[in-house]
């Protein structure tokens, strides 16, 4: 779960930027896209290879 606390003197734009950065770093958009659309066997192979590289 990604969560961003907004500081007292912080603008909404900067908090939104931080939130988007955390979401992309956590890989939430990638999982959402994978669950929404059909994944071909080649795309599945590429995704799993990328996950193996990240774990190393």
Buried (B, 14 or more C-beta within 10 A) or exposed (E): EEEBEEEEEEEEEEBEEBBEEEBEEEEEEEEEEBEEEEBEEEEEEEBEEEEEEEEE
